[in-house]
Amino acid sequence: MTYVISFKRSFLSDYVQLGRNMQKRINFAVAEVEQKPVTPRAATIKNLKYHERLWRYRIGDYRMVYAAYPEKNLVQLLGIGPRGEIYDRLGYHPDEPQYENYSEILEEALDPGQEKPVEWLQYLQPDQEAAQSQDLPYRLTPDLLSRWGIPQEYHPLFEGCETEDQLQNCGAPESYIFRLMDCLWPATAEEIVDDPNYVLQNPQDLARYASGDLRAFLLLLDKDQENLTNWALQGPTLVKGGPGSGKSTVAMYRVRELIKAASKEKQDIKVLYTTYTNALVEYSRQLIEYLLEDIEDDGVDLQVTTLDKIAYHIVQQVEGRLDMASRQELLYALASGRANLTNYDKNLKIKYANLSEGIRLLGDDYLLEEIEWVIEGQGIETLRGYLDADRTGRGVAMDQRTRSIIWLLYENYQKFLKTLGKTSWAGLRRKAFQYVKSGQWEGEKWGFVIVDEAQDLTPVALALCLEICQSPEGIFLTADASQSIYNKGFAWKNVHDSMRVTGRTRILRRNYRTTRQIALAAHAIIRHSGAGDEEALDQTYIHVGPKPTMYESLNSDEGYTWLANQLKKAVSELKMPLSSIAVLGPHNWMVEEAAEKLSNYGLDTTYVSGNINLETPSAKAMTLHSSKGLEFPIVALIYIEEDFIPYRGRDQRIEDMEKHLAKENRLLFVGMTRAMRRLFVLHRQGRGSSFLRDLDPSLWQIKRFS
């Protein structure tokens, strides 16, 4: 029987440091363990004392330590090293008192199918004062850098580094800094337990990684996730789950299973995998390509792209050349629409100046969102349609007269864009849907459409997904309503006549991203508020760690001073590069300020907007909205203050304030659940958000300036 081989990142880091001959011997050992992991063999394969699951494979003076789970047909590679060193790192000292207690808890903490035991917390490193930059334990010579798989072009950046700070700020890509830190400071038992489990498709992939091929590895599926990859192949199918539950991983494995089945039957297959940002698409493409390496691809037509690119292709085929409007051009169109409202409208018999103060002062962002999510997002074509539209959650009261004025503004907005020869992305989606539905687009539809993070698509965009699929049975969606920070008044039944997921919905409940402590604190803020999906919030947790920290600062500068020290301490404790940090805030000016201030305090931080370069070798500062779909080991939320989040606007006559606040609550929840290992939340003295007023003190470390 062949076992599934999974590995920890610590194992990969150990492997990289070995010489070529030793790597070949490890490859042979892995191949043997793949067949017979729990069969003792002379002095080579032995069960570790006081352990049921842990085994070691002897290779000269080195030991490869792994965990075996015969009932799951799974092997978990943990680390490689000289006998004494690898045992010390794992805390394997069987002759010490109380080791039997430790061994039991360690095995439970390592088990990929179990929730981390609370008792494991006692073995985590104690909280310490902010650490100083450490000297590197080795001099980074060209020979050492080459052996560790660092491309020669980056050697000059690393060779002069003598301290941890210099290494993190040398300007090399984040992935290589991460690799060096792993090699310089081998993982302890605490860090090995926290590492996710990845799948090793082929032992040769280890050698490719060691040679500098930093391909992404796919996460190991648990039993529940694995069942969903080939469950209900006749959809439409919906998989729900909270943050970090592996919805995207399941969706990518779904692609593999579909193509694998078609390949086995020698059938052609056309599959579309779509998600909402370019960064996530590129990441997904790499992982899917890795998943499909061992499958015959003859007759396979697979596209991994954003839905907007599909919509562009459809409309372009019908209309010819397209020019997409920039945000600035949309603002010009909006300004034109406002200006034209100063004239009389013969039908409405009203002047724009007579509109209520609140409507006249509606911000550009709000109006553009109204157009994108309500008018064009719901496919509304007429004033009558807009007057009847469901605007649940939009926050501002709009009676029939007000909607009529907004519609007039929208018509002027459209005329301006048409004069420029430009199209908005929201308008493009609506056109694409209409062309496919009416048959004007004559392209070939997809047999299967996989939609990741479906909660962030407008109803028209989701309806387009159904129209471009040959049959609703080929639709597979992942979604988390608790993370929907855009969609208003969303209901699956309103998307499309064929969108019926009743009886075809399953929930993923295990959280692989965030520690139990961070997740419970985030869930407490959104739970019972009507903002979240109660089913998806009911999770079990793989990781444990310190409680998140809430800090009340004297002022902005004092807060940034405190935060810079805490973030430096966190990367030192976790042995991670600065790029593992994300600083998130409600508005662009806040995160731009944070990048400048933190850099001044010695924490190199880059403000990022638009396409996020995850390889930037520095901390990243971005808006809460921009962080959607991303994850970072260390996260700080700044300016979590009333009037920033929740933002109530100038119009206090909000017809559904409760739903508006729920949307703002979800935005805060999304920010908090980007954190994997450490979370800091800051506000200035006396200005804390109303969302923070009823915090459960048992879930937080609450601190203030002194």
VOMARLO-653397 format. One record per residue (C-alpha): chain; x, y, z. Coordinates in pm, whole numbers, plus 50000, padded with zeros to 5 digits. Example, Ala and Ser with C-alpha at 12.3 -4.5 7.8 and 13.67 -1.06 7.14 Angstrom:
<"A", <51230, 49550, 50780>> <"A", <51367, 49894, 50714>> 
END
This chain:
<"A", <50000, 50000, 50000>> <"A", <50131, 50344, 49903>> <"A", <50094, 50621, 50163>> <"A", <50021, 50987, 50092>> <"A", <50334, 51185, 50177>> <"A", <50288, 51524, 50341>> <"A", <50559, 51747, 50481>> <"A", <50616, 52045, 50704>> <"A", <50804, 52351, 50581>> <"A", <51067, 52268, 50844>> <"A", <51141, 51945, 50657>> <"A", <51187, 52137, 50333>> <"A", <51426, 52381, 50502>> <"A", <51631, 52096, 50647>> <"A", <51645, 51925, 50308>> <"A", <51771, 52240, 50133>> <"A", <52077, 52253, 50360>> <"A", <52197, 51903, 50275>> <"A", <52455, 51814, 50014>> <"A", <52348, 51653, 49689>> <"A", <52451, 51302, 49796>> <"A", <52259, 51327, 50122>> <"A", <51955, 51464, 49936>> <"A", <51960, 51156, 49710>> <"A", <51970, 50933, 50017>> <"A", <51676, 51123, 50165>> <"A", <51482, 51078, 49840>> <"A", <51543, 50704, 49866>> <"A", <51432, 50707, 50231>> <"A", <51113, 50897, 50146>> <"A", <51033, 50646, 49872>> <"A", <51077, 50359, 50120>> <"A", <50866, 50530, 50388>> <"A", <50598, 50591, 50124>> <"A", <50555, 50211, 50106>> <"A", <50633, 50087, 50460>> <"A", <50641, 50369, 50716>> <"A", <50550, 50158, 51023>> <"A", <50754, 49845, 50952>> <"A", <51066, 49845, 51174>> <"A", <51382, 49758, 50981>> <"A", <51694, 49668, 51182>> <"A", <51858, 49993, 51297>> <"A", <51716, 50197, 51007>> <"A", <51347, 50244, 51088>> <"A", <51242, 50268, 51452>> <"A", <50951, 50395, 51658>> <"A", <51057, 50673, 51896>> <"A", <51029, 50591, 52265>> <"A", <50698, 50690, 52432>> <"A", <50550, 50763, 52092>> <"A", <50288, 50577, 51895>> <"A", <50305, 50800, 51585>> <"A", <50663, 50929, 51566>> <"A", <50929, 50733, 51382>> <"A", <51283, 50796, 51270>> <"A", <51474, 50680, 50965>> <"A", <51851, 50653, 51019>> <"A", <52086, 50774, 50743>> <"A", <52439, 50763, 50884>> <"A", <52461, 51024, 51158>> <"A", <52139, 51189, 51037>> <"A", <51783, 51115, 51139>> <"A", <51471, 51178, 50933>> <"A", <51179, 51210, 51176>> <"A", <50822, 51155, 51059>> <"A", <50475, 51083, 51192>> <"A", <50271, 50793, 51051>> <"A", <49893, 50758, 51047>> <"A", <49806, 50414, 50900>> <"A", <49433, 50467, 50949>> <"A", <49459, 50777, 50725>> <"A", <49712, 50625, 50486>> <"A", <49928, 50930, 50562>> <"A", <50290, 51008, 50644>> <"A", <50397, 51348, 50777>> <"A", <50767, 51441, 50726>> <"A", <50881, 51664, 51013>> <"A", <51254, 51726, 50990>> <"A", <51604, 51601, 50913>> <"A", <51926, 51664, 51101>> <"A", <52215, 51520, 51297>> <"A", <52080, 51289, 51566>> <"A", <52125, 51518, 51868>> <"A", <52020, 51837, 51688>> <"A", <51693, 51712, 51540>> <"A", <51593, 51550, 51870>> <"A", <51665, 51870, 52062>> <"A", <51454, 52072, 51820>> <"A", <51161, 51836, 51866>> <"A", <51205, 51829, 52242>> <"A", <51266, 51454, 52224>> <"A", <51428, 51374, 52561>> <"A", <51264, 51048, 52668>> <"A", <51478, 51009, 52980>> <"A", <51352, 51333, 53133>> <"A", <51071, 51330, 53392>> <"A", <50724, 51403, 53257>> <"A", <50831, 51328, 52900>> <"A", <50543, 51083, 52859>> <"A", <50301, 51372, 52918>> <"A", <50481, 51588, 52663>> <"A", <50494, 51311, 52402>> <"A", <50119, 51259, 52417>> <"A", <50044, 51630, 52377>> <"A", <50304, 51669, 52099>> <"A", <50147, 51388, 51896>> <"A", <49801, 51536, 51940>> <"A", <49930, 51880, 51834>> <"A", <50093, 51733, 51520>> <"A", <49791, 51530, 51410>> <"A", <49661, 51704, 51091>> <"A", <49308, 51584, 51155>> <"A", <49274, 51705, 51513>> <"A", <49215, 52036, 51685>> <"A", <49522, 52159, 51872>> <"A", <49503, 52068, 52242>> <"A", <49480, 52365, 52476>> <"A", <49756, 52199, 52682>> <"A", <50003, 52268, 52398>> <"A", <50003, 52635, 52502>> <"A", <50220, 52553, 52803>> <"A", <50501, 52450, 52568>> <"A", <50499, 52771, 52364>> <"A", <50779, 53021, 52419>> <"A", <50698, 53269, 52698>> <"A", <50625, 53629, 52609>> <"A", <50947, 53831, 52613>> <"A", <51050, 54191, 52577>> <"A", <51105, 54313, 52224>> <"A", <51404, 54126, 52087>> <"A", <51707, 54301, 51945>> <"A", <51828, 54213, 51598>> <"A", <52032, 53893, 51622>> <"A", <52369, 53830, 51463>> <"A", <52350, 53569, 51189>> <"A", <52478, 53229, 51307>> <"A", <52669, 53178, 50978>> <"A", <52849, 53405, 50735>> <"A", <52658, 53405, 50407>> <"A", <52925, 53297, 50161>> <"A", <52866, 53237, 49789>> <"A", <52912, 52861, 49842>> <"A", <52657, 52853, 50126>> <"A", <52405, 53064, 49934>> <"A", <52437, 52839, 49629>> <"A", <52394, 52526, 49841>> <"A", <52078, 52675, 49990>> <"A", <51934, 52739, 49646>> <"A", <51974, 53118, 49627>> <"A", <52016, 53237, 49266>> <"A", <52355, 53397, 49201>> <"A", <52199, 53729, 49102>> <"A", <52094, 53783, 49465>> <"A", <52423, 53682, 49627>> <"A", <52558, 54041, 49648>> <"A", <52248, 54147, 49842>> <"A", <52296, 53874, 50102>> <"A", <52675, 53848, 50134>> <"A", <52712, 54169, 50335>> <"A", <52441, 54082, 50588>> <"A", <52562, 54026, 50942>> <"A", <52241, 54074, 51142>> <"A", <51877, 53972, 51120>> <"A", <51771, 54331, 51046>> <"A", <52019, 54361, 50761>> <"A", <51894, 54034, 50614>> <"A", <51532, 54147, 50624>> <"A", <51611, 54483, 50467>> <"A", <51859, 54371, 50201>> <"A", <51613, 54419, 49914>> <"A", <51602, 54058, 49792>> <"A", <51270, 53889, 49708>> <"A", <51066, 53784, 50009>> <"A", <51070, 53413, 49918>> <"A", <51452, 53395, 49933>> <"A", <51469, 53591, 50260>> <"A", <51216, 53347, 50401>> <"A", <51425, 53051, 50281>> <"A", <51743, 53189, 50439>> <"A", <51573, 53257, 50772>> <"A", <51444, 52901, 50780>> <"A", <51793, 52771, 50709>> <"A", <51969, 52999, 50959>> <"A", <51728, 52926, 51244>> <"A", <51594, 52568, 51215>> <"A", <51237, 52517, 51335>> <"A", <51163, 52413, 51693>> <"A", <50879, 52180, 51794>> <"A", <50655, 52486, 51845>> <"A", <50721, 52608, 51492>> <"A", <50693, 52261, 51338>> <"A", <50352, 52213, 51497>> <"A", <50236, 52550, 51360>> <"A", <50355, 52480, 51006>> <"A", <50081, 52369, 50765>> <"A", <50101, 52029, 50598>> <"A", <50179, 52024, 50226>> <"A", <50140, 51740, 49978>> <"A", <50445, 51586, 49813>> <"A", <50329, 51466, 49473>> <"A", <50669, 51328, 49382>> <"A", <50994, 51294, 49585>> <"A", <51175, 51462, 49295>> <"A", <50990, 51784, 49380>> <"A", <51217, 51813, 49684>> <"A", <51523, 51824, 49463>> <"A", <51364, 52082, 49235>> <"A", <51286, 52304, 49533>> <"A", <51641, 52268, 49665>> <"A", <51778, 52378, 49327>> <"A", <51588, 52706, 49350>> <"A", <51254, 52618, 49191>> <"A", <51028, 52791, 49446>> <"A", <50708, 52637, 49315>> <"A", <50413, 52651, 49546>> <"A", <50302, 52331, 49716>> <"A", <49938, 52253, 49776>> <"A", <49797, 52206, 50123>> <"A", <49702, 51860, 50244>> <"A", <49328, 51798, 50240>> <"A", <49150, 51665, 50545>> <"A", <48878, 51401, 50514>> <"A", <48591, 51652, 50493>> <"A", <48769, 51859, 50228>> <"A", <48865, 51553, 50025>> <"A", <48504, 51435, 50017>> <"A", <48399, 51768, 49863>> <"A", <48642, 51751, 49573>> <"A", <48428, 51489, 49398>> <"A", <48100, 51531, 49582>> <"A", <47783, 51627, 49393>> <"A", <47953, 51645, 49057>> <"A", <47610, 51730, 48918>> <"A", <47568, 52084, 49057>> <"A", <47513, 52369, 49104>> <"A", <47720, 52305, 49415>> <"A", <47806, 52546, 49697>> <"A", <48082, 52498, 49957>> <"A", <48066, 52740, 50248>> <"A", <48328, 52794, 50515>> <"A", <48479, 53056, 50741>> <"A", <48817, 53223, 50688>> <"A", <49104, 52976, 50657>> <"A", <48880, 52673, 50607>> <"A", <49043, 52574, 50279>> <"A", <48756, 52658, 50041>> <"A", <48997, 52765, 49768>> <"A", <49209, 52454, 49813>> <"A", <48898, 52237, 49773>> <"A", <48805, 52431, 49458>> <"A", <49150, 52367, 49307>> <"A", <49137, 51997, 49391>> <"A", <48792, 51995, 49231>> <"A", <48956, 52101, 48905>> <"A", <49201, 51810, 48938>> <"A", <48925, 51555, 48998>> <"A", <48720, 51676, 48701>> <"A", <49018, 51662, 48464>> <"A", <49139, 51333, 48609>> <"A", <48797, 51174, 48547>> <"A", <48783, 51306, 48190>> <"A", <49139, 51190, 48119>> <"A", <49059, 50841, 48246>> <"A", <48761, 50821, 48009>> <"A", <48961, 50977, 47721>> <"A", <48707, 51258, 47698>> <"A", <48762, 51624, 47609>> <"A", <48692, 51871, 47889>> <"A", <48665, 52250, 47906>> <"A", <48706, 52400, 48255>> <"A", <48708, 52760, 48380>> <"A", <48849, 52842, 48726>> <"A", <48779, 53201, 48822>> <"A", <48835, 53424, 49120>> <"A", <48822, 53796, 49169>> <"A", <49179, 53938, 49175>> <"A", <49482, 53901, 48948>> <"A", <49708, 53819, 49243>> <"A", <49488, 53529, 49354>> <"A", <49449, 53406, 48996>> <"A", <49825, 53382, 48946>> <"A", <49871, 53201, 49278>> <"A", <49586, 52962, 49193>> <"A", <49727, 52896, 48846>> <"A", <50062, 52786, 48988>> <"A", <49900, 52547, 49233>> <"A", <49660, 52399, 48978>> <"A", <49945, 52341, 48732>> <"A", <50132, 52158, 49007>> <"A", <49823, 51947, 49084>> <"A", <49785, 51844, 48720>> <"A", <50147, 51747, 48653>> <"A", <50077, 51373, 48669>> <"A", <49759, 51381, 48457>> <"A", <49747, 51339, 48080>> <"A", <49633, 51675, 47942>> <"A", <49530, 51576, 47591>> <"A", <49183, 51712, 47528>> <"A", <49198, 51944, 47829>> <"A", <49102, 52310, 47784>> <"A", <49164, 52480, 48119>> <"A", <49152, 52855, 48186>> <"A", <49244, 53013, 48520>> <"A", <49150, 53380, 48508>> <"A", <48932, 53655, 48649>> <"A", <48569, 53678, 48543>> <"A", <48632, 54034, 48421>> <"A", <48880, 53903, 48163>> <"A", <48622, 53652, 48043>> <"A", <48362, 53930, 48020>> <"A", <48607, 54149, 47826>> <"A", <48673, 53867, 47577>> <"A", <48300, 53808, 47526>> <"A", <48212, 54175, 47468>> <"A", <48516, 54228, 47247>> <"A", <48410, 53940, 47021>> <"A", <48070, 54104, 46974>> <"A", <48165, 54473, 46961>> <"A", <48525, 54472, 46849>> <"A", <48783, 54699, 47011>> <"A", <48714, 54804, 47373>> <"A", <48846, 55086, 47587>> <"A", <48797, 55045, 47959>> <"A", <48738, 55355, 48169>> <"A", <48991, 55441, 48437>> <"A", <48871, 55537, 48783>> <"A", <48950, 55899, 48705>> <"A", <48732, 55884, 48394>> <"A", <48447, 55735, 48600>> <"A", <48481, 56027, 48839>> <"A", <48468, 56271, 48545>> <"A", <48152, 56096, 48422>> <"A", <48002, 56126, 48768>> <"A", <48090, 56495, 48785>> <"A", <47923, 56545, 48448>> <"A", <47614, 56367, 48576>> <"A", <47602, 56591, 48883>> <"A", <47646, 56904, 48674>> <"A", <47359, 56815, 48443>> <"A", <47128, 56775, 48741>> <"A", <47141, 57149, 48800>> <"A", <46902, 57188, 48505>> <"A", <46529, 57128, 48514>> <"A", <46406, 56783, 48424>> <"A", <46071, 56815, 48250>> <"A", <45938, 56488, 48380>> <"A", <46050, 56525, 48742>> <"A", <45960, 56897, 48772>> <"A", <46235, 56947, 49029>> <"A", <46571, 57115, 49063>> <"A", <46879, 56931, 49188>> <"A", <46920, 57212, 49442>> <"A", <46593, 57107, 49606>> <"A", <46721, 56763, 49690>> <"A", <46777, 56691, 50057>> <"A", <47114, 56792, 50199>> <"A", <47212, 56431, 50256>> <"A", <47162, 56323, 49894>> <"A", <47333, 56629, 49750>> <"A", <47635, 56551, 49965>> <"A", <47660, 56183, 49877>> <"A", <48024, 56103, 49810>> <"A", <48161, 55990, 49476>> <"A", <48260, 55652, 49618>> <"A", <47905, 55591, 49737>> <"A", <47751, 55685, 49403>> <"A", <47995, 55473, 49205>> <"A", <47917, 55181, 49435>> <"A", <47543, 55243, 49383>> <"A", <47597, 55219, 49007>> <"A", <47825, 54914, 49025>> <"A", <47634, 54706, 49281>> <"A", <47273, 54813, 49245>> <"A", <47211, 54949, 48895>> <"A", <47462, 54764, 48678>> <"A", <47531, 54490, 48935>> <"A", <47166, 54384, 48931>> <"A", <47135, 54433, 48555>> <"A", <46879, 54715, 48586>> <"A", <46789, 54871, 48250>> <"A", <46500, 55109, 48327>> <"A", <46389, 55368, 48581>> <"A", <46103, 55137, 48675>> <"A", <46350, 54862, 48749>> <"A", <46553, 55094, 48972>> <"A", <46245, 55217, 49156>> <"A", <46162, 54853, 49236>> <"A", <46519, 54746, 49314>> <"A", <46620, 54591, 49645>> <"A", <46880, 54825, 49797>> <"A", <46908, 54640, 50128>> <"A", <47223, 54735, 50313>> <"A", <47305, 55048, 50110>> <"A", <47267, 55266, 50419>> <"A", <47109, 55582, 50273>> <"A", <46732, 55630, 50252>> <"A", <46610, 55682, 49895>> <"A", <46243, 55744, 49827>> <"A", <46096, 55724, 49475>> <"A", <46178, 56088, 49398>> <"A", <46538, 56047, 49509>> <"A", <46583, 55731, 49307>> <"A", <46447, 55913, 49004>> <"A", <46713, 56180, 49045>> <"A", <46987, 55918, 49088>> <"A", <46863, 55749, 48772>> <"A", <46885, 56078, 48583>> <"A", <47240, 56120, 48713>> <"A", <47318, 55765, 48594>> <"A", <47185, 55836, 48244>> <"A", <47408, 56143, 48220>> <"A", <47699, 55936, 48355>> <"A", <47642, 55681, 48077>> <"A", <47622, 55948, 47807>> <"A", <47956, 56093, 47918>> <"A", <48128, 55753, 47905>> <"A", <47975, 55686, 47564>> <"A", <48112, 56019, 47440>> <"A", <48457, 55911, 47559>> <"A", <48411, 55571, 47398>> <"A", <48474, 55407, 47734>> <"A", <48314, 55119, 47926>> <"A", <48309, 55059, 48301>> <"A", <48389, 54712, 48434>> <"A", <48044, 54685, 48591>> <"A", <47888, 54781, 48258>> <"A", <48110, 54530, 48082>> <"A", <47981, 54245, 48301>> <"A", <47623, 54343, 48226>> <"A", <47691, 54356, 47852>> <"A", <47864, 54018, 47859>> <"A", <47569, 53860, 48040>> <"A", <47324, 54006, 47789>> <"A", <47528, 53895, 47486>> <"A", <47560, 53536, 47612>> <"A", <47196, 53509, 47721>> <"A", <47065, 53650, 47393>> <"A", <47292, 53429, 47182>> <"A", <47481, 53723, 47028>> <"A", <47805, 53574, 47161>> <"A", <47875, 53262, 46960>> <"A", <48171, 53132, 47155>> <"A", <48198, 52785, 47305>> <"A", <48072, 52757, 47661>> <"A", <48258, 52580, 47940>> <"A", <48157, 52236, 48064>> <"A", <48254, 52329, 48419>> <"A", <48287, 52668, 48587>> <"A", <48457, 52685, 48929>> <"A", <48392, 53016, 49108>> <"A", <48609, 53088, 49412>> <"A", <48499, 53354, 49666>> <"A", <48158, 53387, 49502>> <"A", <48028, 53621, 49773>> <"A", <48230, 53907, 49621>> <"A", <48070, 53892, 49276>> <"A", <47769, 54101, 49182>> <"A", <47445, 53918, 49094>> <"A", <47505, 53995, 48725>> <"A", <47858, 53851, 48746>> <"A", <47729, 53533, 48908>> <"A", <47450, 53508, 48651>> <"A", <47717, 53540, 48380>> <"A", <47899, 53242, 48535>> <"A", <47584, 53036, 48492>> <"A", <47525, 53153, 48135>> <"A", <47876, 53064, 48015>> <"A", <47846, 52713, 48161>> <"A", <47693, 52451, 47933>> <"A", <47465, 52342, 48217>> <"A", <47396, 52460, 48574>> <"A", <47514, 52113, 48676>> <"A", <47869, 52221, 48596>> <"A", <47875, 52512, 48844>> <"A", <48082, 52484, 49164>> <"A", <48107, 52781, 49401>> <"A", <48285, 52860, 49727>> <"A", <48159, 53142, 49947>> <"A", <48165, 53293, 50294>> <"A", <47889, 53544, 50368>> <"A", <48080, 53661, 50678>> <"A", <48350, 53798, 50447>> <"A", <48119, 53974, 50201>> <"A", <48227, 54337, 50230>> <"A", <48070, 54456, 49906>> <"A", <47752, 54269, 49827>> <"A", <47424, 54426, 49938>> <"A", <47095, 54245, 49973>> <"A", <47247, 53929, 49831>> <"A", <47039, 53613, 49801>> <"A", <47132, 53310, 49589>> <"A", <46775, 53273, 49463>> <"A", <46788, 53625, 49315>> <"A", <47096, 53557, 49104>> <"A", <46954, 53334, 48835>> <"A", <46659, 53105, 48776>> <"A", <46896, 52809, 48769>> <"A", <47081, 52897, 49091>> <"A", <46931, 52648, 49332>> <"A", <47184, 52520, 49584>> <"A", <46938, 52386, 49840>> <"A", <47051, 52034, 49925>> <"A", <47380, 52091, 49741>> <"A", <47550, 52304, 50006>> <"A", <47819, 52177, 50242>> <"A", <48012, 52355, 50516>> <"A", <48385, 52335, 50599>> <"A", <48436, 52384, 50972>> <"A", <48809, 52342, 51034>> <"A", <49019, 52661, 51039>> <"A", <49370, 52604, 50900>> <"A", <49480, 52968, 50889>> <"A", <49427, 53145, 51217>> <"A", <49505, 53051, 51576>> <"A", <49213, 52960, 51796>> <"A", <49276, 53272, 52005>> <"A", <49262, 53516, 51711>> <"A", <48964, 53340, 51550>> <"A", <48757, 53334, 51870>> <"A", <48821, 53706, 51928>> <"A", <48721, 53788, 51568>> <"A", <48412, 53567, 51582>> <"A", <48298, 53731, 51906>> <"A", <48296, 54070, 51733>> <"A", <48073, 53954, 51446>> <"A", <47869, 53674, 51605>> <"A", <47502, 53746, 51683>> <"A", <47521, 54084, 51509>> <"A", <47343, 53964, 51199>> <"A", <47661, 54039, 51002>> <"A", <47801, 53691, 50978>> <"A", <47708, 53343, 50865>> <"A", <47649, 53164, 51194>> <"A", <47696, 52821, 51033>> <"A", <48036, 52910, 50888>> <"A", <48152, 53066, 51217>> <"A", <48118, 52734, 51398>> <"A", <48477, 52612, 51353>> <"A", <48748, 52396, 51504>> <"A", <49106, 52519, 51507>> <"A", <49439, 52371, 51403>> <"A", <49665, 52637, 51557>> <"A", <49702, 52795, 51899>> <"A", <49895, 53103, 52009>> <"A", <49885, 53417, 52222>> <"A", <49569, 53623, 52252>> <"A", <49539, 53920, 52014>> <"A", <49632, 54258, 52160>> <"A", <49408, 54565, 52178>> <"A", <49610, 54884, 52233>> <"A", <49479, 55231, 52321>> <"A", <49744, 55487, 52228>> <"A", <49787, 55841, 52355>> <"A", <49804, 55968, 51997>> <"A", <49907, 55848, 51651>> <"A", <50282, 55890, 51700>> <"A", <50283, 55713, 52035>> <"A", <50078, 55433, 51881>> <"A", <50319, 55389, 51590>> <"A", <50616, 55379, 51830>> <"A", <50450, 55102, 52030>> <"A", <50343, 54915, 51717>> <"A", <50689, 54925, 51557>> <"A", <50835, 54762, 51869>> <"A", <50565, 54495, 51880>> <"A", <50603, 54406, 51512>> <"A", <50982, 54382, 51543>> <"A", <50933, 54152, 51840>> <"A", <50681, 53936, 51652>> <"A", <50902, 53871, 51347>> <"A", <51190, 53788, 51580>> <"A", <50980, 53542, 51783>> <"A", <50833, 53376, 51474>> <"A", <51160, 53385, 51278>> <"A", <50988, 53537, 50979>> <"A", <51084, 53817, 50738>> <"A", <50930, 54164, 50748>> <"A", <50715, 54071, 50450>> <"A", <50508, 53853, 50683>> <"A", <50360, 54174, 50830>> <"A", <50049, 54354, 50703>> <"A", <49928, 54685, 50847>> <"A", <49564, 54744, 50756>> <"A", <49345, 55052, 50791>> <"A", <49003, 55178, 50677>> <"A", <49135, 55447, 50438>> <"A", <49430, 55501, 50205>> <"A", <49563, 55808, 50387>> <"A", <49591, 55605, 50708>> <"A", <49800, 55327, 50559>> <"A", <50017, 55572, 50365>> <"A", <50082, 55746, 50695>> <"A", <50155, 55411, 50864>> <"A", <50411, 55317, 50598>> <"A", <50596, 55646, 50649>> <"A", <50580, 55647, 51030>> <"A", <50676, 55283, 51082>> <"A", <50966, 55318, 50838>> <"A", <51085, 55620, 51035>> <"A", <51077, 55403, 51349>> <"A", <51302, 55141, 51191>> <"A", <51041, 54902, 51048>> <"A", <51072, 54910, 50669>> <"A", <50711, 54936, 50547>> <"A", <50576, 54983, 50195>> <"A", <50237, 55131, 50107>> <"A", <50075, 54910, 49845>> <"A", <49767, 54973, 49634>> <"A", <49620, 54821, 49321>> <"A", <49810, 54504, 49228>> <"A", <49982, 54387, 49543>> <"A", <50337, 54261, 49499>> <"A", <50364, 53991, 49763>> <"A", <50738, 53960, 49694>> <"A", <50810, 54307, 49837>> <"A", <51078, 54241, 50106>> <"A", <50920, 54474, 50362>> <"A", <50611, 54505, 50576>> <"A", <50305, 54601, 50371>> <"A", <50048, 54870, 50449>> <"A", <49716, 54851, 50267>> <"A", <49347, 54917, 50316>> <"A", <49114, 54666, 50474>> <"A", <48939, 54629, 50138>> <"A", <49268, 54553, 49960>> <"A", <49350, 54274, 50205>> <"A", <49048, 54070, 50099>> <"A", <49147, 53713, 50013>> <"A", <49505, 53750, 50146>> <"A", <49665, 53617, 50463>> <"A", <49968, 53721, 50667>> <"A", <50135, 53570, 50974>> <"A", <50133, 53908, 51151>> <"A", <49858, 54169, 51113>> <"A", <49803, 54510, 51271>> <"A", <49477, 54702, 51232>> <"A", <49508, 55078, 51278>> <"A", <49252, 55357, 51330>> <"A", <48980, 55115, 51443>> <"A", <48782, 55415, 51556>> <"A", <48429, 55550, 51542>> <"A", <48349, 55739, 51219>> <"A", <48623, 55539, 51043>> <"A", <48480, 55194, 51110>> <"A", <48188, 55193, 51124>> <"A", <48164, 55484, 50882>> <"A", <47817, 55631, 50930>> <"A", <47828, 55904, 50666>> <"A", <47672, 56247, 50680>> <"A", <47316, 56124, 50633>> <"A", <47181, 56004, 50967>> <"A", <46838, 55921, 50814>> <"A", <46958, 55575, 50728>> <"A", <46663, 55351, 50652>> <"A", <46846, 55030, 50739>> <"A", <47131, 55134, 50969>> <"A", <47147, 54783, 51111>> <"A", <47240, 54634, 50773>> <"A", <47486, 54914, 50703>> <"A", <47660, 54848, 51035>> <"A", <47660, 54475, 50957>> <"A", <47853, 54546, 50637>> <"A", <48107, 54756, 50829>> <"A", <48130, 54483, 51092>> <"A", <48215, 54228, 50823>> <"A", <48492, 54456, 50696>> <"A", <48651, 54460, 51042>> <"A", <48608, 54082, 51065>> <"A", <48782, 54035, 50730>> <"A", <49077, 54243, 50848>> <"A", <49114, 54052, 51174>> <"A", <49095, 53713, 51004>> <"A", <49381, 53794, 50766>> <"A", <49605, 53723, 51069>> <"A", <49754, 53378, 51107>> <"A", <49973, 53399, 51422>> <"A", <49970, 53752, 51570>> <"A", <49706, 54026, 51571>> <"A", <49728, 54383, 51702>> <"A", <49435, 54627, 51700>> <"A", <49498, 54997, 51770>> <"A", <49288, 55305, 51839>> <"A", <49359, 55642, 51993>> <"A", <49255, 55745, 52342>> <"A", <48878, 55775, 52376>> <"A", <48810, 55707, 52007>> <"A", <48764, 55330, 51993>> <"A", <48509, 55192, 51749>> <"A", <48168, 55100, 51883>> <"A", <48248, 54749, 51759>> <"A", <48509, 54727, 52037>> <"A", <48294, 54840, 52329>> <"A", <48179, 54500, 52449>> <"A", <48499, 54303, 52409>> <"A", <48529, 53985, 52612>> <"A", <48843, 54057, 52819>> <"A", <48914, 53684, 52842>> <"A", <48981, 53680, 52466>> <"A", <49216, 53980, 52448>> <"A", <49529, 54131, 52592>> <"A", <49404, 54485, 52653>> <"A", <49677, 54745, 52693>> <"A", <49704, 55123, 52694>> <"A", <49977, 55384, 52692>> <"A", <50155, 55447, 53021>> 
END
